[in-house]
């Protein structure tokens, strides 16, 4: 029997994508899920989890498939950063993060791709929520409440952060265009193009008609990509964006993982 992920009361303000196989990272991912590979002594996905805690996010959905039991075994149902007297760096408060797991491997025999996984978890997500990948290293990104409130007031369906194109993705994903109010709209096709950081703010309405036909909860386990849904919304002017120029690495290969550990020292412990 397929089980629905549940928090009981309240919905999650964030979702971490952690269901990928990480085939390009083999053999490291043959026995360890990619989000648990370590960067400077912490699991990759622990970096954004700590940042979410610092920003006051109370609950997160984590979707899993490949070796997902290891992720649940590592973090359990509640994550609390190791801090002194409950305080983070420079006096920041560090709260607890409740976690629920959407086990796509158990329920459907495999990962549902990005949009399919989001829609599966949608009943457990708040009306506005953060979305991020568990295998991207951006240790200084701030999941600020101000950004979330500004997005919620904007009426847009998504707000995404774009980064300079890395060497392995030279053609980028989306363009930018300044809008009348001084903000920036993400464009499905325009030059120059930038790379989607995998970090964004989303509204549940994006994952409903006319943008997406799959019902909330994805009861049939439909596999679906996120990019086509975003492009449809971009064509309607419903997606805003901004540049992110901080440290950002798509940890897609053993070589990139080694480079991070050798060269990129985080500003936070």
N, C-alpha and C positions, 0 to 999 in steps of 0.2 A: 504494500500500500504506500502510495506517495504521500509524504508528509510535507505540510506547508511550514516554512520557517516562521517563527513567531517570537515576539518580544513579550507578549501579554499586553500591557498597556503602553501606549506611546509608539511612535514610529522613529526609524533611524534617520539621522540627518546626513548620512554619508554611506557610500558603497565603495568597497575596495574590490577590484577585479583580480581574482587570484586562481582562476580555473584553467589557465593555459598549460599546455604540455611542456613548453620551453624546449622544443626540439633542437633549436640552434645552440642551446646551452649544453647539450649532451657532450660528454658523459656525466657532467655534474648533476644533471637533473634526472638521471636514471633512478636514483634512490632518494633524491631530495627535491621537493617542489621548488620551482624557481623563486617564489617570494620568500623562501626561507634561506636562500643563499646569503652568506654574511658579507656585509660591507662595514668595515671598521668595527667589527665585533658585535654587530647587530644584524638581525634578519632584515633583508631589504624592506619588507613591508612594515617593519617596526618603526622605521623613520617617519613615514606619514602617520602612523597610528599615534606616535608621540606628539606630532604636530597638531593632530586633531584634538588630542587631549588638552594641549595648551590653549587651544582656541575655544574650548568649552563645548565641543561636540560630545554628546552624551552616549550615542549609540551608532553602531555601524553594522551593515550587512556585508559579509564576506562570501563571495561565491567560490565554490571549490569543485574540482574534479580530480585531476591527476595527483595522487598521493595526498588528497585533501585531508585525510585523517591526521596527518602530521601537523597540518596548520591548526586544526582544532585542538590537537593534543598540546601544541606549543603555547597557545594563548588562552584556551578555555573559553568560558562565557563572559569573562570580565578582564580587561587589561588595565593595569595601572603602572605608569612609568616609575622606574626606580629613581626617586628623588629624595632630597633631604627635607624631612618635616613636611612632606606634602607640597613642597615648592619646587618649581622648575628653575631654569637658569634665569639669572637677573631678576629674581623675584616674581617670575610668572607662576600663576597657579597651575597645578597639574591635576586634572580630575581623572575620573575613571571612565573607561570606555566599555559599554556593554556590547557584546558581540553575538550575532546570530549567524549561523552558517546556512547558506543555500547550497545544498549538496547536489549539484547537477549530475555528477557521476552516479550517485546512488539512485536518483530519481529517474534519470533518462539514459543512463549508460554512457554519458559523455558530455563535454562542455557544449553550451548552447550559443557560443560566440558572444560578442559584446552586448548587442541589443537584446538577443534572446535571454541572456543572463539577467540583464537589468529588468526586463519585463517579468521574468520569473519572480524576481524579488520585489517588484513594484508594490504589492499590497503592504509590504513592511517598510516602505520608504515614505518619508514626509513629502508634503506637496512640493517643497524645494529641497534639493539635496546636493551634496558634493559627490562627484564621481572621480575616481582616480584608479590608476593601475598599481598593483602591488609589486611590479618589477621595474619601476622607474625610480631613479635616485634624484630627488630634488630636495635636499635636506633643509634648505632655507625658505622653502615656500611656506607662506602663512595662510592658513584657511580662516580668514578673518570673518568675524560676524558682520562687520561693516560691508564686506563684499557680498555676503549672503543677503543682507537686508536691502542693499542697493539693487541687487538682481531681482529680488522678490518684488520690489516696487516698480521695476522697469517694465514688467509685463512680457518680457522676452521669454522664449521657451528654453534657451540655453545661452550660457556665457562661457566661452572657452579661452584658455591661455595657449598662445602660440609661441614657439621658440625658433631661433635660427636653425636652418636646416643642417643637421649633422652630415658628416661625410657619407654615411651609409644610406642617407635619404635625401639626396641633393635636390630633388624636384618638389619637395614639400607636399602639403595637403590642401591648404586653403589660403585665400587672399584676404586682404583687409581693405575697407573703404570707409572713410570718415563720413558719418551721418550728420544731418542738419543740427542735431543737438550737441555735436562735438564728440560723441562716443564713436566707437568703431564697429562696423558690421562685418561679420565673417562672410566671405563669398565663396561659392562652390568652385568658381573658376575665375581667376584674375592673377595678374602678375604685379609685383613679385608674390611668390607663394611662400608660406611658412609651414612649419611642422606642428601638428597638433600634439600638445604636451601630454595628452591623456588626462589632464586635470581640467575639470569644468564644473559649473553649477548648472543643474537641470531642473526643469519643472515636469511634474508627472504628465501634464497634458501633451508633452512632446511624443509620448509613447501611446498615443491614441489616434483614431482617425482625425484628420485625413493623412497624418504622417505615418501612422503604423496601424495595420489591421489586426495585429495579434492581441487577444484579450489579456488584460492584466492578470498576472499569475502564470501566464504561458502554460496552461494546463496540458497541452499536447507536446510540450517540449520542442517548439519550433526553433530552429537555428536561424539567427538573423544578425546581420552586421549593423553597426551603428552609423557608418558613413552615409549610406543612402538616406537614412532618416534625417540626419543633419543637413544633407544637401537640399532635401525637399524644403526644410524649414528655412534654410539660407535663401533659397529662391523667393521665399515669401517675406524676407527681411526680419525673420524671427530669431536670429542668432547674433549675439554681440560677441566681441572678442577683444583681447588686449595682448600685448607682447609680454613675455616673461624673459628676463635677461640674466637671471640667477643661474647657479650651477644646476644643470639638468642633463642626465644621461639615461638613455634607453639601454638598459643592461641586457643586451640581446645575445652576447657571445661570451665565452670564457675570457677572451682577450680584453673585452671592455670591462668585465668584472675585475680582472687583474689590474688594469690601468687605474680604476677608481681606488682600489685599495692601496696602490703604490703612490698615486699622484694627488688625488683630490681629498684633502683633509677637511672634514666638516668644521664649521664654525661653532657647532654645538657638540657637547660631549656625547 
